[in-house]
Structures are given as C-alpha cells and as structure tokens.
Amino acid sequence: MGETLNASGIYGLSSVRQLAFELPSRSAMPAALAPSVEQTEKRINLVLPGKAYAELYQLSKLTKRSIKDLVRLALGLLKRAIEAQQRGEKLIITTPEGQPLKELIIPE
C-alpha cells in the first residue's frame, strides 16, 4: 500500500466500497424519528482561519452545495469513518480498479 495520510487534510475520498449520503429533508423523515421543533436546528458561530474558509467556499462552488450542506455532509462522513475505525476497519483511497493507494487515519 502507498502512503498513510492524516484525514484532517483530506476533502474527498474514494474506496473499494463507495459510500453515498443524501441529506434527508425534514418532510421525508418518519414522524417517530423527526426531532422536536426545539431540536430541529441550532445556530452556531464558527471562526475559521482564512485558508480553511477559502477551501470551504471553493468546495461549495465546486459541488454546488451550500456551506451548511457541506458541513452536514462532512459530519456524516466523519461519523461513519470514526465508527469504521473503531471497528478496526481501514479507510483506503484506491484507484478506480480498486488498487490501494493511501490509508486515511482519523486523528484521535
């Protein structure tokens, strides 16, 4: 296998088993799983270094997603990556043919 990368600098990945995430709308969520009105949305203020904001902004333009959607997507990906790592699974970047190139490590 190739080099090992720290995932804090990675913005996209492909793997042998591809993952796809859709952001569910509130109306598509079953009533039993829907959060209460008080829990639906929480506003946060986030201070980012200029370079990190510029990268986030560029990703927003590239993917045609809002910054809010990118943050939600990143949280979902990170959650699944941490769960996989806790199960002892490895996160691997591969060629389109499945040849391993790099292993992604989530910092503890």
N, CA, C and O atoms as a DFTB+ gen file, in Angstrom:
432 C
 N C O
     1  1       0.844      -1.165       0.000
     2  2       0.000       0.000       0.000
     3  2       0.889       1.227       0.000
     4  3       2.032       1.171       0.452
     5  1       0.363       2.344      -0.509
     6  2       1.113       3.592      -0.578
     7  2       1.243       4.262       0.771
     8  3       1.368       3.596       1.799
     9  1       1.213       5.571       0.762
    10  2       1.455       6.340       1.970
    11  2       0.232       6.383       2.888
    12  3      -0.886       6.086       2.466
    13  1       0.464       6.757       4.150
    14  2      -0.607       6.949       5.106
    15  2      -0.842       8.446       5.248
    16  3       0.110       9.215       5.388
    17  1      -2.103       8.864       5.211
    18  2      -2.433      10.275       5.303
    19  2      -3.247      10.552       6.541
    20  3      -4.046       9.721       6.971
    21  1      -3.046      11.709       7.110
    22  2      -3.865      12.188       8.202
    23  2      -5.118      12.783       7.576
    24  3      -5.017      13.650       6.708
    25  1      -6.278      12.343       7.991
    26  2      -7.530      12.746       7.351
    27  2      -7.871      14.207       7.567
    28  3      -8.778      14.718       6.911
    29  1      -7.178      14.901       8.462
    30  2      -7.519      16.302       8.675
    31  2      -7.232      17.143       7.448
    32  3      -7.747      18.257       7.348
    33  1      -6.430      16.658       6.507
    34  2      -6.138      17.400       5.292
    35  2      -6.836      16.839       4.065
    36  3      -6.535      17.262       2.949
    37  1      -7.756      15.904       4.237
    38  2      -8.414      15.248       3.115
    39  2      -9.822      15.813       2.956
    40  3     -10.542      15.979       3.940
    41  1     -10.212      16.105       1.724
    42  2     -11.541      16.650       1.488
    43  2     -12.415      15.733       0.668
    44  3     -13.610      15.998       0.541
    45  1     -11.885      14.682       0.112
    46  2     -12.689      13.743      -0.654
    47  2     -12.000      12.404      -0.651
    48  3     -10.780      12.341      -0.504
    49  1     -12.745      11.337      -0.809
    50  2     -12.132      10.026      -0.846
    51  2     -12.952       9.105      -1.706
    52  3     -14.159       9.286      -1.871
    53  1     -12.284       8.120      -2.249
    54  2     -12.978       7.040      -2.936
    55  2     -12.471       5.755      -2.319
    56  3     -11.367       5.720      -1.777
    57  1     -13.232       4.737      -2.391
    58  2     -12.818       3.483      -1.789
    59  2     -13.389       2.332      -2.593
    60  3     -14.195       2.525      -3.503
    61  1     -12.950       1.116      -2.234
    62  2     -13.460      -0.068      -2.905
    63  2     -14.972      -0.109      -2.757
    64  3     -15.688      -0.384      -3.721
    65  1     -15.456       0.163      -1.558
    66  2     -16.887       0.204      -1.298
    67  2     -17.284       1.676      -1.266
    68  3     -16.931       2.393      -0.330
    69  1     -18.007       2.127      -2.273
    70  2     -18.358       3.527      -2.371
    71  2     -19.511       3.837      -1.416
    72  3     -20.432       3.034      -1.261
    73  1     -19.451       4.997      -0.784
    74  2     -20.495       5.444       0.121
    75  2     -21.191       6.640      -0.507
    76  3     -20.533       7.507      -1.082
    77  1     -22.504       6.699      -0.405
    78  2     -23.253       7.849      -0.892
    79  2     -24.191       8.286       0.216
    80  3     -24.852       7.460       0.845
    81  1     -24.243       9.572       0.448
    82  2     -25.088      10.107       1.500
    83  2     -25.998      11.160       0.908
    84  3     -25.555      12.049       0.180
    85  1     -27.262      11.050       1.226
    86  2     -28.211      12.086       0.856
    87  2     -28.633      12.786       2.124
    88  3     -28.759      12.165       3.180
    89  1     -28.849      14.065       2.018
    90  2     -29.300      14.837       3.161
    91  2     -30.821      14.790       3.170
    92  3     -31.462      15.380       2.300
    93  1     -31.416      14.088       4.158
    94  2     -32.871      13.954       4.154
    95  2     -33.556      15.278       4.463
    96  3     -33.067      16.068       5.270
    97  1     -34.670      15.506       3.825
    98  2     -35.458      16.676       4.169
    99  2     -36.273      16.346       5.411
   100  3     -36.524      15.179       5.713
   101  1     -36.673      17.368       6.113
   102  2     -37.466      17.118       7.324
   103  2     -38.785      16.438       6.982
   104  3     -39.263      15.602       7.749
   105  1     -39.380      16.785       5.839
   106  2     -40.668      16.196       5.479
   107  2     -40.523      14.718       5.114
   108  3     -41.488      13.962       5.231
   109  1     -39.330      14.291       4.673
   110  2     -39.113      12.894       4.296
   111  2     -38.799      12.017       5.501
   112  3     -38.767      10.793       5.381
   113  1     -38.567      12.625       6.656
   114  2     -38.196      11.886       7.849
   115  2     -39.446      11.300       8.512
   116  3     -40.430      12.019       8.687
   117  1     -39.436      10.015       8.885
   118  2     -40.589       9.452       9.591
   119  2     -40.874      10.245      10.866
   120  3     -39.955      10.694      11.550
   121  1     -42.142      10.408      11.169
   122  2     -42.536      11.228      12.318
   123  2     -41.882      10.758      13.616
   124  3     -41.521      11.579      14.460
   125  1     -41.727       9.446      13.781
   126  2     -41.132       8.917      15.021
   127  2     -39.666       9.288      15.147
   128  3     -39.149       9.356      16.262
   129  1     -38.975       9.530      14.030
   130  2     -37.550       9.858      14.068
   131  2     -37.285      11.352      14.005
   132  3     -36.176      11.802      14.292
   133  1     -38.297      12.120      13.631
   134  2     -38.099      13.557      13.471
   135  2     -37.822      14.209      14.825
   136  3     -38.488      13.894      15.811
   137  1     -36.845      15.113      14.878
   138  2     -36.580      15.811      16.133
   139  2     -37.731      16.752      16.458
   140  3     -38.493      17.150      15.577
   141  1     -37.844      17.095      17.718
   142  2     -38.876      18.046      18.105
   143  2     -38.538      19.403      17.500
   144  3     -37.415      19.636      17.052
   145  1     -39.523      20.290      17.496
   146  2     -39.329      21.612      16.907
   147  2     -38.138      22.322      17.549
   148  3     -37.381      23.006      16.860
   149  1     -37.967      22.166      18.860
   150  2     -36.868      22.827      19.561
   151  2     -35.510      22.290      19.119
   152  3     -34.513      23.007      19.198
   153  1     -35.455      21.050      18.660
   154  2     -34.195      20.424      18.289
   155  2     -33.933      20.453      16.785
   156  3     -32.881      19.990      16.345
   157  1     -34.847      20.977      15.995
   158  2     -34.718      20.907      14.554
   159  2     -33.441      21.554      14.059
   160  3     -32.703      20.931      13.297
   161  1     -33.159      22.762      14.458
   162  2     -31.949      23.449      14.033
   163  2     -31.352      24.211      15.201
   164  3     -32.065      24.755      16.044
   165  1     -30.043      24.236      15.230
   166  2     -29.312      25.032      16.218
   167  2     -28.331      25.904      15.468
   168  3     -27.625      25.425      14.580
   169  1     -28.280      27.148      15.804
   170  2     -27.350      28.070      15.164
   171  2     -26.019      28.020      15.903
   172  3     -25.971      28.046      17.132
   173  1     -24.949      27.947      15.132
   174  2     -23.611      28.014      15.728
   175  2     -22.811      29.081      15.001
   176  3     -23.053      29.363      13.828
   177  1     -21.871      29.660      15.697
   178  2     -20.913      30.579      15.088
   179  2     -19.591      29.854      15.046
   180  3     -19.177      29.251      16.036
   181  1     -18.937      29.907      13.929
   182  2     -17.702      29.174      13.721
   183  2     -16.657      30.127      13.173
   184  3     -16.888      30.796      12.166
   185  1     -15.516      30.191      13.829
   186  2     -14.420      31.015      13.348
   187  2     -13.404      30.091      12.689
   188  3     -12.871      29.182      13.325
   189  1     -13.141      30.336      11.406
   190  2     -12.191      29.534      10.642
   191  2     -11.021      30.405      10.207
   192  3     -11.193      31.594       9.940
   193  1      -9.833      29.815      10.135
   194  2      -8.728      30.554       9.513
   195  2      -9.107      30.874       8.064
   196  3      -9.894      30.156       7.449
   197  1      -8.547      31.944       7.533
   198  2      -8.866      32.375       6.171
   199  2      -8.690      31.283       5.137
   200  3      -9.520      31.138       4.240
   201  1      -7.609      30.506       5.251
   202  2      -7.352      29.443       4.280
   203  2      -8.436      28.370       4.352
   204  3      -8.899      27.894       3.316
   205  1      -8.845      27.984       5.561
   206  2      -9.884      26.960       5.709
   207  2     -11.208      27.462       5.139
   208  3     -11.926      26.710       4.480
   209  1     -11.535      28.742       5.394
   210  2     -12.769      29.291       4.841
   211  2     -12.707      29.322       3.322
   212  3     -13.686      28.988       2.655
   213  1     -11.560      29.722       2.766
   214  2     -11.416      29.773       1.308
   215  2     -11.606      28.389       0.699
   216  3     -12.230      28.255      -0.354
   217  1     -11.072      27.355       1.355
   218  2     -11.247      25.987       0.855
   219  2     -12.707      25.563       0.943
   220  3     -13.230      24.940       0.019
   221  1     -13.365      25.896       2.046
   222  2     -14.781      25.572       2.209
   223  2     -15.616      26.284       1.141
   224  3     -16.520      25.688       0.555
   225  1     -15.317      27.536       0.898
   226  2     -16.032      28.317      -0.111
   227  2     -15.822      27.712      -1.506
   228  3     -16.773      27.580      -2.277
   229  1     -14.585      27.348      -1.824
   230  2     -14.296      26.746      -3.124
   231  2     -15.023      25.402      -3.281
   232  3     -15.553      25.103      -4.350
   233  1     -15.045      24.595      -2.213
   234  2     -15.783      23.327      -2.261
   235  2     -17.276      23.574      -2.487
   236  3     -17.937      22.825      -3.207
   237  1     -17.789      24.618      -1.873
   238  2     -19.191      24.970      -2.044
   239  2     -19.487      25.285      -3.514
   240  3     -20.490      24.830      -4.063
   241  1     -18.628      26.048      -4.129
   242  2     -18.819      26.390      -5.539
   243  2     -18.627      25.170      -6.437
   244  3     -19.401      24.952      -7.369
   245  1     -17.600      24.380      -6.157
   246  2     -17.293      23.202      -6.961
   247  2     -18.425      22.173      -6.937
   248  3     -18.778      21.601      -7.968
   249  1     -18.987      21.946      -5.748
   250  2     -20.012      20.923      -5.586
   251  2     -21.433      21.455      -5.737
   252  3     -22.394      20.685      -5.750
   253  1     -21.562      22.777      -5.849
   254  2     -22.875      23.428      -5.932
   255  2     -23.735      23.087      -4.708
   256  3     -24.945      22.883      -4.808
   257  1     -23.068      23.034      -3.557
   258  2     -23.761      22.797      -2.283
   259  2     -23.545      24.011      -1.397
   260  3     -22.556      24.731      -1.535
   261  1     -24.479      24.228      -0.490
   262  2     -24.309      25.308       0.475
   263  2     -23.248      24.907       1.494
   264  3     -22.942      23.727       1.664
   265  1     -22.698      25.903       2.162
   266  2     -21.721      25.617       3.219
   267  2     -22.393      24.780       4.301
   268  3     -21.778      23.865       4.849
   269  1     -23.636      25.083       4.609
   270  2     -24.387      24.304       5.597
   271  2     -24.459      22.831       5.177
   272  3     -24.228      21.941       5.995
   273  1     -24.778      22.574       3.907
   274  2     -24.858      21.188       3.432
   275  2     -23.489      20.509       3.455
   276  3     -23.394      19.321       3.762
   277  1     -22.433      21.251       3.133
   278  2     -21.083      20.672       3.190
   279  2     -20.706      20.281       4.620
   280  3     -20.110      19.227       4.838
   281  1     -21.050      21.120       5.582
   282  2     -20.752      20.795       6.988
   283  2     -21.539      19.564       7.415
   284  3     -20.996      18.687       8.087
   285  1     -22.802      19.488       7.038
   286  2     -23.616      18.316       7.384
   287  2     -23.053      17.053       6.746
   288  3     -22.987      16.005       7.389
   289  1     -22.647      17.149       5.480
   290  2     -22.067      16.012       4.787
   291  2     -20.758      15.585       5.448
   292  3     -20.519      14.395       5.655
   293  1     -19.919      16.559       5.775
   294  2     -18.640      16.256       6.428
   295  2     -18.856      15.573       7.779
   296  3     -18.132      14.638       8.124
   297  1     -19.842      16.033       8.540
   298  2     -20.131      15.394       9.830
   299  2     -20.587      13.952       9.636
   300  3     -20.181      13.061      10.382
   301  1     -21.423      13.730       8.642
   302  2     -21.882      12.364       8.364
   303  2     -20.742      11.452       7.948
   304  3     -20.655      10.313       8.405
   305  1     -19.863      11.951       7.081
   306  2     -18.711      11.162       6.647
   307  2     -17.760      10.887       7.804
   308  3     -17.273       9.767       7.958
   309  1     -17.497      11.904       8.615
   310  2     -16.597      11.734       9.746
   311  2     -17.167      10.731      10.747
   312  3     -16.433       9.899      11.280
   313  1     -18.464      10.808      11.002
   314  2     -19.098       9.868      11.935
   315  2     -18.910       8.436      11.453
   316  3     -18.527       7.560      12.228
   317  1     -19.179       8.199      10.171
   318  2     -19.030       6.849       9.625
   319  2     -17.574       6.400       9.603
   320  3     -17.284       5.224       9.822
   321  1     -16.660       7.325       9.341
   322  2     -15.234       6.992       9.330
   323  2     -14.753       6.613      10.726
   324  3     -14.000       5.651      10.877
   325  1     -15.176       7.353      11.744
   326  2     -14.781       7.049      13.121
   327  2     -15.364       5.712      13.550
   328  3     -14.668       4.911      14.173
   329  1     -16.628       5.456      13.230
   330  2     -17.240       4.174      13.573
   331  2     -16.493       3.018      12.915
   332  3     -16.254       1.991      13.550
   333  1     -16.124       3.181      11.644
   334  2     -15.385       2.129      10.939
   335  2     -14.027       1.907      11.589
   336  3     -13.607       0.768      11.792
   337  1     -13.347       2.990      11.911
   338  2     -12.025       2.879      12.538
   339  2     -12.125       2.197      13.901
   340  3     -11.254       1.407      14.264
   341  1     -13.181       2.497      14.655
   342  2     -13.372       1.859      15.965
   343  2     -13.629       0.364      15.834
   344  3     -13.325      -0.397      16.752
   345  1     -14.184      -0.064      14.707
   346  2     -14.404      -1.492      14.463
   347  2     -13.142      -2.164      13.913
   348  3     -13.148      -3.360      13.619
   349  1     -12.066      -1.392      13.779
   350  2     -10.821      -1.950      13.270
   351  2     -10.723      -1.949      11.757
   352  3      -9.785      -2.510      11.190
   353  1     -11.681      -1.325      11.109
   354  2     -11.651      -1.250       9.657
   355  2     -10.718      -0.122       9.229
   356  3     -10.444       0.798      10.001
   357  1     -10.234      -0.203       7.992
   358  2      -9.337       0.810       7.460
   359  2     -10.042       1.604       6.371
   360  3     -10.876       1.075       5.637
   361  1      -9.696       2.867       6.281
   362  2     -10.215       3.739       5.237
   363  2      -9.125       3.875       4.182
   364  3      -8.034       4.374       4.458
   365  1      -9.435       3.429       2.986
   366  2      -8.433       3.342       1.935
   367  2      -8.873       4.140       0.708
   368  3     -10.032       4.073       0.297
   369  1      -7.939       4.894       0.128
   370  2      -8.146       5.529      -1.173
   371  2      -7.586       4.563      -2.201
   372  3      -6.463       4.077      -2.068
   373  1      -8.376       4.291      -3.223
   374  2      -7.953       3.331      -4.244
   375  2      -8.028       3.954      -5.634
   376  3      -8.618       5.017      -5.831
   377  1      -7.428       3.276      -6.571
   378  2      -7.614       3.626      -7.977
   379  2      -9.017       3.180      -8.375
   380  3      -9.658       2.447      -7.621
   381  1      -9.513       3.601      -9.537
   382  2     -10.828       3.130      -9.988
   383  2     -10.902       1.606     -10.094
   384  3     -11.989       1.032     -10.020
   385  1      -9.769       0.960     -10.265
   386  2      -9.746      -0.505     -10.366
   387  2      -9.695      -1.175      -8.998
   388  3      -9.754      -2.402      -8.917
   389  1      -9.586      -0.403      -7.926
   390  2      -9.561      -0.974      -6.588
   391  2      -8.168      -1.169      -6.015
   392  3      -8.028      -1.749      -4.939
   393  1      -7.139      -0.702      -6.701
   394  2      -5.763      -0.821      -6.204
   395  2      -5.552       0.187      -5.071
   396  3      -5.708       1.388      -5.292
   397  1      -5.199      -0.274      -3.855
   398  2      -4.998       0.658      -2.737
   399  2      -3.863       1.646      -3.004
   400  3      -2.791       1.271      -3.478
   401  1      -4.122       2.914      -2.689
   402  2      -3.119       3.959      -2.835
   403  2      -2.687       4.530      -1.493
   404  3      -1.494       4.656      -1.216
   405  1      -3.669       4.877      -0.658
   406  2      -3.386       5.544       0.614
   407  2      -4.362       5.075       1.675
   408  3      -5.501       4.722       1.369
   409  1      -3.919       5.073       2.914
   410  2      -4.784       4.816       4.052
   411  2      -5.045       6.127       4.761
   412  3      -4.117       6.894       5.018
   413  1      -6.305       6.391       5.080
   414  2      -6.671       7.606       5.806
   415  2      -6.753       7.280       7.291
   416  3      -7.367       6.288       7.686
   417  1      -6.133       8.116       8.104
   418  2      -6.141       7.932       9.547
   419  2      -6.889       9.118      10.164
   420  3      -6.534      10.272       9.922
   421  1      -7.905       8.837      10.945
   422  2      -8.626       9.876      11.667
   423  2      -7.867      10.134      12.972
   424  3      -7.709       9.208      13.768
   425  1      -7.393      11.353      13.218
   426  2      -6.657      11.623      14.457
   427  2      -7.536      11.412      15.686
   428  3      -8.736      11.685      15.658
   429  1      -6.937      10.933      16.743
   430  2      -7.691      10.721      17.997
   431  2      -7.649      11.964      18.850
   432  3      -8.223      11.984      19.939
